[in-house]
Amino acid sequence: MELITGKVMIIAMFLLIITMIETLAYTTRISGARVKLIATALSLFSTLVIVSRFSTMIQQPLTAKLIVNAPHEHKLAFIEEQYRILIAVTTIGVIIGIFLFPTFINIFSRAIILLSKERGAVLSLFIKHFNLNGIKKIGSCFRMPKLSYLKGITLKTIPKRLFIVNVLITAVFTVGVLSSIYASMLVPSDYAQAALMSSGIINGVATILLTLFIDPKASVLADRVIKNQSAYIYLKSYSLTMVSSKLVGTIVAQLLFIPAAYYVAWFAKWI
């Protein structure tokens, strides 16, 4: 039986969308700092998160259903290979997001200004500017990544602890649902539902780390840049740190996938 089926391709497409949006979301604070409208930038960020969550709602049930179509012989190995392909797709999504980073800084800078003029009415913004002329303007925002973007960024400006923490957070988020679904095959059938519902014990740790160490620092840094209390280069360094650590995190996720599944399986039998 083929590993890469039509259903796997559909799931991969949703994962690409989700990962690209999550990666490009890091540009909203840079764009907000550039146009000095950080609160409006966060509103735009929330809109992006909704799109990501909607894609996730469709992707997760499809991913779980891959188990039904897997061959009975060597089922665990077959599903593991399919899920590792999906984890690799998230890595590709991050790479595409990094490639589009300069372009979306320009797009979001304009979108934030327009959203401010529309007094936060996202639907009104979409209706007025999603036309042929608007698409042409979006096309004019395209920028190729250049090494000059890294000018001024040094080891001193890069938050190293943040890099390590975000690698861990990304790895955990990447395998959270996949490991829980895989764990449902490692336990007796009576415990399968408990395993499926236990992704929160993995993602919960990542959410706590994200809330305590990532989001507050990013918001404070953006505010300090707007008030000229910190140099803009530190915000650029933060963004570079986040996207590069996200890329590394999706690679580390390959190592974490199976151990996390056995952890969920143990938890499902223990509770």
Backbone as CSV, one residue per row, in Angstrom:
resi,resn,N_x,N_y,N_z,CA_x,CA_y,CA_z,C_x,C_y,C_z
1,MET,0.851,-1.206,0.000,0.000,0.000,0.000,0.884,1.252,0.000
2,GLU,0.475,2.247,-0.776,1.263,3.467,-0.889,1.224,4.276,0.399
3,LEU,2.389,4.842,0.751,2.457,5.707,1.937,1.774,7.042,1.682
4,ILE,2.057,7.635,0.517,1.530,8.961,0.203,0.264,8.804,-0.633
5,THR,-0.873,8.810,0.056,-2.175,8.677,-0.591,-2.793,10.059,-0.797
6,GLY,-3.962,10.084,-1.429,-4.659,11.354,-1.636,-4.995,12.022,-0.318
7,LYS,-5.391,11.211,0.679,-5.746,11.766,1.989,-4.516,12.367,2.683
8,VAL,-3.378,11.698,2.541,-2.133,12.229,3.114,-1.780,13.565,2.457
9,MET,-2.013,13.669,1.156,-1.732,14.917,0.431,-2.620,16.052,0.936
10,ILE,-3.896,15.738,1.193,-4.827,16.761,1.705,-4.390,17.227,3.089
11,ILE,-4.034,16.266,3.953,-3.562,16.609,5.306,-2.293,17.447,5.222
12,ALA,-1.398,17.057,4.312,-0.144,17.795,4.125,-0.415,19.234,3.700
13,MET,-1.424,19.429,2.848,-1.776,20.772,2.394,-2.228,21.635,3.576
14,PHE,-3.081,21.068,4.429,-3.546,21.805,5.602,-2.389,22.105,6.558
15,LEU,-1.493,21.129,6.720,-0.342,21.344,7.599,0.564,22.451,7.069
16,LEU,0.735,22.505,5.752,1.533,23.576,5.136,0.916,24.940,5.439
17,ILE,-0.409,25.023,5.276,-1.112,26.287,5.552,-0.943,26.692,7.012
18,ILE,-1.169,25.723,7.911,-1.077,25.998,9.347,0.320,26.464,9.723
19,THR,1.340,25.718,9.277,2.720,26.025,9.656,3.192,27.339,9.052
20,MET,2.823,27.601,7.796,3.196,28.868,7.162,2.589,30.048,7.913
21,ILE,1.298,29.933,8.266,0.623,31.017,8.993,1.293,31.246,10.343
22,GLU,1.578,30.155,11.056,2.221,30.285,12.370,3.602,30.932,12.252
23,THR,4.323,30.595,11.190,5.657,31.181,10.977,5.547,32.651,10.603
24,LEU,4.653,32.955,9.670,4.489,34.336,9.203,3.857,35.232,10.265
25,ALA,3.196,34.633,11.250,2.602,35.431,12.327,3.664,36.204,13.108
26,TYR,4.908,35.705,13.080,5.991,36.417,13.769,6.295,37.763,13.119
27,THR,5.831,37.948,11.882,6.085,39.228,11.215,5.151,40.330,11.697
28,THR,4.053,39.958,12.372,3.072,40.983,12.745,3.650,41.984,13.740
29,ARG,4.449,41.516,14.699,5.027,42.450,15.677,6.069,43.353,15.026
30,ILE,6.857,42.797,14.100,7.829,43.633,13.382,7.091,44.696,12.572
31,SER,6.052,44.271,11.865,5.275,45.209,11.050,4.610,46.261,11.925
32,GLY,4.069,45.815,13.073,3.423,46.746,13.996,4.393,47.764,14.557
33,ALA,5.622,47.313,14.841,6.646,48.235,15.355,7.074,49.222,14.279
34,ARG,7.133,48.768,13.028,7.546,49.648,11.922,6.557,50.793,11.723
35,VAL,5.246,50.479,11.833,4.227,51.512,11.599,3.679,52.078,12.912
36,LYS,4.274,51.604,14.043,3.920,52.085,15.386,2.436,51.896,15.705
37,LEU,1.938,50.711,15.342,0.546,50.348,15.628,0.521,48.911,16.149
38,ILE,1.137,48.692,17.291,1.327,47.332,17.785,0.018,46.671,18.189
39,ALA,-0.925,47.438,18.764,-2.204,46.856,19.173,-2.996,46.381,17.956
40,THR,-2.985,47.178,16.891,-3.653,46.788,15.644,-2.963,45.567,15.044
41,ALA,-1.649,45.500,15.169,-0.892,44.344,14.674,-1.325,43.067,15.394
42,LEU,-1.544,43.158,16.694,-1.976,41.993,17.467,-3.382,41.551,17.056
43,SER,-4.214,42.528,16.649,-5.550,42.201,16.141,-5.440,41.396,14.849
44,LEU,-4.517,41.822,13.979,-4.285,41.090,12.732,-3.750,39.690,13.039
45,PHE,-2.869,39.602,14.035,-2.320,38.313,14.469,-3.452,37.365,14.892
46,SER,-4.433,37.897,15.631,-5.572,37.084,16.086,-6.367,36.544,14.909
47,THR,-6.500,37.355,13.862,-7.209,36.916,12.657,-6.476,35.753,11.998
48,LEU,-5.154,35.842,11.945,-4.347,34.763,11.364,-4.495,33.474,12.166
49,VAL,-4.557,33.615,13.479,-4.695,32.446,14.349,-6.010,31.729,14.080
50,ILE,-7.088,32.483,13.807,-8.394,31.887,13.507,-8.298,31.008,12.257
51,VAL,-7.624,31.513,11.228,-7.443,30.745,9.990,-6.663,29.459,10.283
52,SER,-5.627,29.584,11.107,-4.811,28.425,11.478,-5.630,27.401,12.257
53,ARG,-6.441,27.871,13.209,-7.256,26.973,14.034,-8.298,26.256,13.178
54,PHE,-8.890,26.968,12.205,-9.887,26.360,11.322,-9.253,25.232,10.509
55,SER,-8.061,25.467,9.998,-7.348,24.433,9.238,-7.028,23.237,10.128
56,THR,-6.688,23.516,11.384,-6.373,22.448,12.340,-7.592,21.580,12.611
57,MET,-8.776,22.214,12.724,-10.006,21.471,12.991,-10.300,20.456,11.897
58,ILE,-9.957,20.792,10.651,-10.187,19.872,9.530,-9.078,18.824,9.455
59,GLN,-7.852,19.258,9.717,-6.687,18.377,9.549,-6.649,17.247,10.572
60,GLN,-6.983,17.528,11.828,-6.817,16.531,12.889,-7.693,15.287,12.710
61,PRO,-9.004,15.432,12.417,-9.806,14.209,12.196,-9.322,13.397,10.996
62,LEU,-8.882,14.082,9.950,-8.359,13.376,8.771,-7.108,12.580,9.128
63,THR,-6.263,13.185,9.973,-5.030,12.505,10.391,-5.354,11.252,11.195
64,ALA,-6.340,11.345,12.086,-6.732,10.185,12.896,-7.313,9.075,12.022
65,LYS,-8.000,9.462,10.952,-8.655,8.474,10.080,-7.662,7.676,9.246
66,LEU,-6.409,8.139,9.156,-5.397,7.375,8.420,-5.226,5.975,9.006
67,ILE,-5.497,5.845,10.305,-5.360,4.540,10.976,-6.325,3.523,10.365
68,VAL,-7.534,3.984,10.032,-8.564,3.093,9.477,-8.118,2.506,8.142
69,ASN,-7.429,3.311,7.338,-7.031,2.882,5.992,-5.676,2.173,5.948
70,ALA,-5.016,2.078,7.098,-3.694,1.440,7.134,-3.825,-0.081,7.024
71,PRO,-2.856,-0.751,6.395,-2.908,-2.224,6.287,-2.722,-2.860,7.666
72,HIS,-3.349,-4.006,7.884,-3.276,-4.663,9.198,-1.869,-5.185,9.489
73,GLU,-1.168,-5.619,8.439,0.201,-6.078,8.641,1.142,-4.876,8.790
74,HIS,1.967,-4.922,9.818,2.927,-3.851,10.085,2.225,-2.475,10.186
75,LYS,1.068,-2.462,10.835,0.253,-1.245,10.908,0.981,-0.120,11.635
76,LEU,1.617,-0.455,12.747,2.338,0.559,13.526,3.447,1.207,12.704
77,ALA,4.227,0.387,12.021,5.341,0.906,11.221,4.823,1.757,10.070
78,PHE,3.705,1.326,9.462,3.125,2.065,8.332,2.650,3.452,8.771
79,ILE,1.900,3.495,9.880,1.387,4.777,10.391,2.538,5.669,10.847
80,GLU,3.555,5.065,11.473,4.713,5.860,11.903,5.364,6.555,10.709
81,GLU,5.526,5.824,9.615,6.152,6.420,8.423,5.282,7.535,7.848
82,GLN,3.964,7.317,7.809,3.067,8.362,7.302,3.129,9.613,8.174
83,TYR,3.143,9.413,9.487,3.168,10.551,10.402,4.512,11.277,10.350
84,ARG,5.571,10.531,10.117,6.884,11.186,9.976,6.929,12.041,8.698
85,ILE,6.231,11.582,7.670,6.118,12.390,6.445,5.393,13.701,6.775
86,LEU,4.325,13.618,7.560,3.562,14.813,7.931,4.390,15.769,8.792
87,ILE,5.224,15.203,9.674,6.118,16.060,10.476,7.116,16.763,9.558
88,ALA,7.604,16.035,8.546,8.531,16.638,7.573,7.850,17.764,6.802
89,VAL,6.554,17.615,6.550,5.796,18.665,5.849,5.775,19.947,6.682
90,THR,5.675,19.811,8.008,5.701,21.016,8.853,7.045,21.731,8.733
91,THR,8.119,20.967,8.585,9.440,21.572,8.369,9.457,22.360,7.066
92,ILE,8.876,21.772,6.021,8.804,22.461,4.723,7.965,23.736,4.850
93,GLY,6.875,23.655,5.614,6.020,24.819,5.827,6.767,25.971,6.477
94,VAL,7.618,25.650,7.456,8.421,26.680,8.123,9.408,27.302,7.134
95,ILE,10.042,26.457,6.310,11.012,26.956,5.319,10.335,27.910,4.334
96,ILE,9.133,27.542,3.869,8.395,28.424,2.958,8.046,29.726,3.666
97,GLY,7.628,29.617,4.939,7.305,30.807,5.724,8.505,31.733,5.878
98,ILE,9.680,31.155,6.112,10.915,31.953,6.236,11.231,32.649,4.911
99,PHE,11.032,31.927,3.811,11.276,32.507,2.481,10.356,33.705,2.225
100,LEU,9.119,33.625,2.714,8.132,34.689,2.488,8.174,35.778,3.565
101,PHE,9.066,35.635,4.531,9.125,36.549,5.673,9.236,38.027,5.251
102,PRO,10.223,38.407,4.417,10.343,39.826,4.032,9.107,40.343,3.300
103,THR,8.513,39.463,2.477,7.314,39.853,1.720,6.160,40.169,2.656
104,PHE,5.964,39.317,3.655,4.815,39.513,4.539,5.039,40.630,5.553
105,ILE,6.279,40.987,5.814,6.510,42.187,6.627,5.944,43.402,5.895
106,ASN,6.187,43.472,4.586,5.644,44.562,3.778,4.114,44.505,3.692
107,ILE,3.595,43.306,3.442,2.142,43.148,3.305,1.437,43.512,4.612
108,PHE,1.957,42.990,5.725,1.305,43.243,7.009,1.446,44.700,7.446
109,SER,2.566,45.336,7.086,2.728,46.758,7.425,1.615,47.578,6.779
110,ARG,1.338,47.275,5.506,0.250,47.977,4.811,-1.110,47.577,5.375
111,ALA,-1.272,46.286,5.647,-2.558,45.793,6.155,-2.886,46.398,7.518
112,ILE,-1.871,46.570,8.360,-2.079,47.146,9.692,-2.547,48.601,9.586
113,ILE,-1.923,49.354,8.676,-2.331,50.752,8.473,-3.770,50.817,7.963
114,LEU,-4.106,49.952,6.994,-5.456,49.930,6.438,-6.479,49.482,7.484
115,LEU,-6.080,48.493,8.293,-6.972,48.006,9.346,-7.237,49.093,10.381
116,SER,-6.209,49.894,10.652,-6.377,51.018,11.582,-7.351,52.044,11.013
117,LYS,-7.248,52.311,9.701,-8.157,53.271,9.052,-9.589,52.762,9.037
118,GLU,-9.728,51.425,8.978,-11.063,50.827,8.990,-11.576,50.617,10.414
119,ARG,-10.798,51.137,11.393,-11.174,51.036,12.816,-11.380,49.589,13.258
120,GLY,-10.516,48.721,12.747,-10.512,47.329,13.193,-11.516,46.431,12.509
121,ALA,-12.221,46.936,11.497,-13.226,46.126,10.793,-12.547,45.250,9.740
122,VAL,-12.214,44.026,10.125,-11.484,43.124,9.238,-12.302,42.799,7.993
123,LEU,-13.604,42.551,8.167,-14.467,42.211,7.039,-14.538,43.366,6.041
124,SER,-14.651,44.580,6.554,-14.688,45.767,5.690,-13.371,45.909,4.919
125,LEU,-12.260,45.663,5.606,-10.949,45.714,4.956,-10.867,44.703,3.823
126,PHE,-11.359,43.503,4.092,-11.317,42.432,3.093,-12.171,42.790,1.877
127,ILE,-13.389,43.311,2.104,-14.304,43.645,1.011,-13.741,44.768,0.135
128,LYS,-13.145,45.774,0.757,-12.650,46.938,0.020,-11.386,46.658,-0.777
129,HIS,-10.539,45.767,-0.260,-9.209,45.626,-0.862,-8.946,44.272,-1.511
130,PHE,-9.879,43.317,-1.344,-9.666,42.023,-2.013,-10.271,42.090,-3.418
131,ASN,-9.539,42.753,-4.301,-9.937,42.892,-5.695,-8.677,42.851,-6.548
132,LEU,-8.846,43.053,-7.863,-7.696,42.949,-8.764,-6.616,43.958,-8.415
133,ASN,-7.028,45.179,-8.097,-6.065,46.215,-7.727,-5.339,45.867,-6.431
134,GLY,-6.098,45.320,-5.482,-5.501,44.918,-4.203,-4.509,43.789,-4.371
135,ILE,-4.841,42.831,-5.252,-3.937,41.703,-5.516,-2.641,42.191,-6.165
136,LYS,-2.765,43.187,-7.071,-1.579,43.770,-7.704,-0.679,44.433,-6.667
137,LYS,-1.298,45.130,-5.706,-0.516,45.777,-4.647,0.193,44.743,-3.776
138,ILE,-0.498,43.623,-3.525,0.127,42.546,-2.752,1.331,41.995,-3.515
139,GLY,1.165,41.845,-4.835,2.267,41.358,-5.675,3.466,42.282,-5.648
140,SER,3.199,43.600,-5.549,4.307,44.572,-5.518,5.075,44.523,-4.200
141,CYS,4.506,43.856,-3.205,5.172,43.748,-1.895,6.191,42.617,-1.846
142,PHE,6.241,41.813,-2.906,7.124,40.645,-2.883,8.591,41.063,-2.783
143,ARG,9.289,40.454,-1.850,10.710,40.704,-1.644,11.430,39.373,-1.454
144,MET,12.554,39.222,-2.111,13.382,38.037,-1.903,14.167,38.193,-0.601
145,PRO,14.353,37.110,0.146,15.175,37.192,1.354,16.609,37.596,1.002
146,LYS,17.177,38.498,1.760,18.538,38.960,1.507,19.369,38.863,2.780
147,LEU,20.658,38.634,2.597,21.560,38.570,3.750,21.641,39.916,4.465
148,SER,21.309,40.992,3.744,21.358,42.324,4.357,20.358,42.444,5.508
149,TYR,19.310,41.580,5.499,18.342,41.588,6.602,19.022,41.223,7.919
150,LEU,20.089,40.428,7.833,20.788,39.965,9.033,21.826,40.979,9.537
151,LYS,21.970,42.100,8.808,22.968,43.096,9.188,22.682,43.635,10.592
152,GLY,23.694,43.597,11.420,23.553,44.107,12.788,23.186,43.046,13.803
153,ILE,22.721,41.886,13.320,22.345,40.795,14.218,23.601,40.015,14.604
154,THR,23.855,39.908,15.878,25.019,39.191,16.393,24.568,38.219,17.477
155,LEU,25.497,37.423,17.976,25.174,36.496,19.068,24.699,37.247,20.306
156,LYS,25.166,38.494,20.447,24.767,39.302,21.593,23.295,39.707,21.521
157,THR,22.794,39.969,20.308,21.409,40.422,20.165,20.409,39.264,20.116
158,ILE,20.897,38.040,19.938,20.010,36.875,19.863,19.755,36.299,21.258
159,PRO,18.487,36.192,21.659,18.164,35.604,22.972,18.308,34.083,22.934
160,LYS,19.415,33.584,23.446,19.751,32.162,23.314,18.802,31.271,24.110
161,ARG,18.435,31.698,25.318,17.520,30.897,26.134,16.165,30.773,25.438
162,LEU,15.728,31.865,24.814,14.463,31.874,24.072,14.515,30.879,22.918
163,PHE,15.667,30.800,22.271,15.849,29.856,21.162,15.616,28.426,21.638
164,ILE,16.249,28.060,22.742,16.142,26.688,23.263,14.712,26.386,23.695
165,VAL,14.090,27.332,24.392,12.714,27.130,24.874,11.763,26.956,23.694
166,ASN,11.924,27.761,22.655,11.005,27.671,21.518,11.234,26.418,20.692
167,VAL,12.467,25.906,20.662,12.713,24.612,20.010,11.886,23.535,20.700
168,LEU,11.901,23.547,22.035,11.145,22.565,22.811,9.646,22.730,22.590
169,ILE,9.167,23.986,22.642,7.740,24.255,22.458,7.267,23.789,21.085
170,THR,8.026,24.126,20.051,7.655,23.754,18.685,7.639,22.241,18.506
171,ALA,8.653,21.578,19.035,8.722,20.118,18.922,7.523,19.459,19.581
172,VAL,7.156,19.959,20.750,6.025,19.394,21.495,4.711,19.640,20.756
173,PHE,4.487,20.860,20.297,3.265,21.175,19.557,3.164,20.364,18.264
174,THR,4.311,20.139,17.622,4.314,19.421,16.343,3.871,17.972,16.510
175,VAL,4.286,17.328,17.602,3.967,15.903,17.777,2.789,15.651,18.703
176,GLY,2.271,16.685,19.361,1.234,16.494,20.376,0.075,15.629,19.920
177,VAL,-0.580,16.031,18.849,-1.751,15.298,18.354,-1.321,13.986,17.703
178,LEU,-0.261,14.017,16.902,0.199,12.813,16.205,0.597,11.719,17.197
179,SER,1.297,12.093,18.242,1.720,11.105,19.245,0.521,10.509,19.975
180,SER,-0.504,11.335,20.230,-1.701,10.842,20.916,-2.464,9.845,20.047
181,ILE,-2.560,10.145,18.764,-3.234,9.217,17.844,-2.446,7.917,17.740
182,TYR,-1.126,8.028,17.620,-0.270,6.840,17.540,-0.362,6.032,18.831
183,ALA,-0.444,6.735,19.971,-0.530,6.058,21.268,-1.800,5.230,21.389
184,SER,-2.863,5.641,20.690,-4.124,4.884,20.750,-3.975,3.476,20.173
185,MET,-2.921,3.263,19.379,-2.656,1.930,18.832,-1.713,1.126,19.727
186,LEU,-1.101,1.796,20.699,-0.151,1.118,21.583,-0.818,0.539,22.825
187,VAL,-2.037,0.992,23.098,-2.742,0.570,24.309,-3.878,-0.375,23.946
188,PRO,-4.384,-1.154,24.913,-5.575,-1.983,24.660,-6.746,-1.111,24.203
189,SER,-7.661,-1.691,23.441,-8.761,-0.924,22.846,-9.581,-0.152,23.882
190,ASP,-9.664,-0.676,25.113,-10.429,0.013,26.161,-9.808,1.360,26.526
191,TYR,-8.504,1.507,26.280,-7.800,2.737,26.640,-7.568,3.667,25.434
192,ALA,-7.989,3.233,24.257,-7.687,3.981,23.037,-8.276,5.399,23.070
193,GLN,-9.521,5.517,23.515,-10.152,6.845,23.561,-9.438,7.769,24.544
194,ALA,-9.002,7.201,25.667,-8.266,8.012,26.659,-6.969,8.531,26.056
195,ALA,-6.291,7.682,25.279,-5.043,8.103,24.624,-5.304,9.203,23.604
196,LEU,-6.383,9.041,22.817,-6.723,10.043,21.808,-7.000,11.413,22.424
197,MET,-7.571,11.400,23.628,-7.947,12.655,24.281,-6.836,13.216,25.157
198,SER,-5.656,12.595,25.112,-4.579,12.979,26.040,-3.511,13.869,25.424
199,SER,-3.761,14.424,24.248,-2.753,15.303,23.637,-2.490,16.533,24.507
200,GLY,-3.488,16.886,25.327,-3.345,18.050,26.205,-2.220,17.911,27.219
201,ILE,-1.888,16.675,27.611,-0.813,16.517,28.599,0.546,16.827,27.982
202,ILE,0.615,16.770,26.639,1.842,17.164,25.950,1.777,18.636,25.591
203,ASN,0.699,19.015,24.886,0.558,20.403,24.448,0.402,21.372,25.610
204,GLY,-0.128,20.875,26.733,-0.310,21.745,27.900,1.009,22.289,28.425
205,VAL,2.027,21.439,28.429,3.356,21.879,28.879,3.888,22.967,27.955
206,ALA,3.709,22.755,26.644,4.180,23.739,25.662,3.415,25.052,25.796
207,THR,2.117,24.964,26.062,1.292,26.172,26.225,1.744,26.986,27.425
208,ILE,2.055,26.286,28.522,2.529,26.975,29.736,3.852,27.689,29.461
209,LEU,4.772,26.978,28.793,6.072,27.582,28.453,5.891,28.788,27.534
210,LEU,4.977,28.652,26.573,4.708,29.741,25.627,4.170,30.962,26.364
211,THR,3.253,30.728,27.282,2.621,31.821,28.028,3.593,32.496,28.987
212,LEU,4.459,31.708,29.596,5.363,32.255,30.617,6.612,32.904,30.026
213,PHE,7.144,32.328,28.931,8.468,32.747,28.468,8.497,33.459,27.109
214,ILE,7.519,33.197,26.255,7.598,33.710,24.884,6.751,34.957,24.678
215,ASP,5.450,34.828,24.831,4.533,35.934,24.514,4.794,37.215,25.298
216,PRO,4.986,37.136,26.630,5.222,38.388,27.378,6.487,39.115,26.922
217,LYS,7.563,38.363,26.704,8.826,38.985,26.278,8.677,39.652,24.917
218,ALA,7.961,38.983,24.003,7.781,39.537,22.663,6.975,40.825,22.706
219,SER,5.913,40.842,23.503,5.066,42.031,23.592,5.812,43.204,24.221
220,VAL,6.535,42.927,25.297,7.299,43.986,25.971,8.379,44.538,25.050
221,LEU,9.053,43.659,24.329,10.114,44.092,23.410,9.542,44.988,22.318
222,ALA,8.402,44.605,21.748,7.774,45.420,20.704,7.401,46.800,21.244
223,ASP,6.860,46.839,22.468,6.505,48.128,23.082,7.740,48.994,23.309
224,ARG,8.823,48.361,23.756,10.053,49.114,24.018,10.644,49.684,22.724
225,VAL,10.526,48.930,21.628,11.028,49.419,20.336,10.218,50.626,19.877
226,ILE,8.906,50.561,20.035,8.042,51.673,19.630,8.360,52.933,20.443
227,LYS,8.678,52.743,21.721,8.984,53.882,22.601,10.455,54.303,22.510
228,ASN,11.199,53.688,21.591,12.625,53.985,21.401,13.465,53.665,22.641
229,GLN,12.986,52.720,23.435,13.740,52.285,24.610,14.667,51.111,24.279
230,SER,14.398,50.460,23.151,15.262,49.379,22.649,15.442,49.563,21.147
231,ALA,16.577,49.117,20.636,16.859,49.250,19.203,16.020,48.254,18.406
232,TYR,15.661,48.664,17.189,14.846,47.827,16.296,15.544,46.510,15.981
233,ILE,16.870,46.507,16.032,17.635,45.303,15.719,17.309,44.165,16.681
234,TYR,16.934,44.506,17.926,16.593,43.464,18.898,15.279,42.775,18.539
235,LEU,14.355,43.535,17.955,13.095,42.930,17.513,13.337,42.039,16.302
236,LYS,14.210,42.471,15.394,14.583,41.640,14.257,15.276,40.358,14.735
237,SER,16.141,40.497,15.727,16.848,39.334,16.273,15.868,38.360,16.920
238,TYR,14.859,38.926,17.593,13.824,38.086,18.211,13.101,37.281,17.138
239,SER,12.719,37.937,16.051,11.991,37.261,14.973,12.851,36.177,14.335
240,LEU,14.131,36.497,14.108,15.049,35.497,13.557,15.179,34.304,14.498
241,THR,15.263,34.592,15.785,15.359,33.531,16.792,14.133,32.633,16.761
242,MET,12.943,33.230,16.660,11.708,32.468,16.698,11.547,31.582,15.465
243,VAL,11.816,32.128,14.275,11.612,31.318,13.064,12.685,30.237,12.929
244,SER,13.916,30.550,13.304,14.986,29.543,13.208,14.788,28.440,14.240
245,SER,14.359,28.811,15.450,14.105,27.804,16.483,12.881,26.967,16.135
246,LYS,11.910,27.581,15.455,10.735,26.827,15.002,11.146,25.775,13.975
247,LEU,12.057,26.150,13.079,12.566,25.202,12.078,13.287,24.045,12.758
248,VAL,14.166,24.360,13.689,14.898,23.316,14.417,13.927,22.447,15.221
249,GLY,12.901,23.087,15.789,11.914,22.364,16.599,11.166,21.310,15.803
250,THR,10.834,21.613,14.541,10.132,20.615,13.717,11.036,19.433,13.377
251,ILE,12.337,19.682,13.336,13.297,18.592,13.099,13.461,17.742,14.360
252,VAL,13.543,18.411,15.509,13.634,17.704,16.797,12.377,16.871,17.037
253,ALA,11.254,17.326,16.490,9.985,16.609,16.653,10.064,15.177,16.139
254,GLN,10.893,14.953,15.121,11.075,13.589,14.603,11.625,12.663,15.684
255,LEU,12.501,13.202,16.529,13.083,12.407,17.620,12.105,12.229,18.775
256,LEU,11.229,13.201,18.950,10.311,13.221,20.093,9.038,12.415,19.838
257,PHE,8.725,12.153,18.582,7.446,11.569,18.205,7.127,10.258,18.936
258,ILE,7.985,9.262,18.817,7.717,7.952,19.415,7.793,7.988,20.954
259,PRO,8.846,8.612,21.557,8.854,8.714,23.032,7.600,9.395,23.582
260,ALA,7.125,10.436,22.899,5.918,11.130,23.343,4.702,10.214,23.252
261,ALA,4.654,9.373,22.219,3.538,8.431,22.059,3.514,7.417,23.205
262,TYR,4.684,6.908,23.587,4.742,5.954,24.695,4.404,6.632,26.028
263,TYR,4.756,7.894,26.148,4.397,8.662,27.343,2.886,8.809,27.446
264,VAL,2.227,9.127,26.335,0.766,9.251,26.314,0.116,7.899,26.606
265,ALA,0.673,6.832,26.030,0.133,5.489,26.260,0.213,5.133,27.745
266,TRP,1.345,5.449,28.366,1.490,5.191,29.810,0.474,6.001,30.613
267,PHE,0.311,7.254,30.240,-0.617,8.133,30.963,-2.054,7.636,30.820
268,ALA,-2.419,7.194,29.614,-3.789,6.728,29.369,-4.129,5.494,30.211
269,LYS,-3.144,4.640,30.453,-3.372,3.454,31.280,-3.288,3.776,32.770
270,TRP,-2.549,4.844,33.092,-2.330,5.203,34.502,-3.518,5.938,35.112
271,ILE,-4.161,6.811,34.331,-5.246,7.623,34.910,-6.474,6.774,35.238
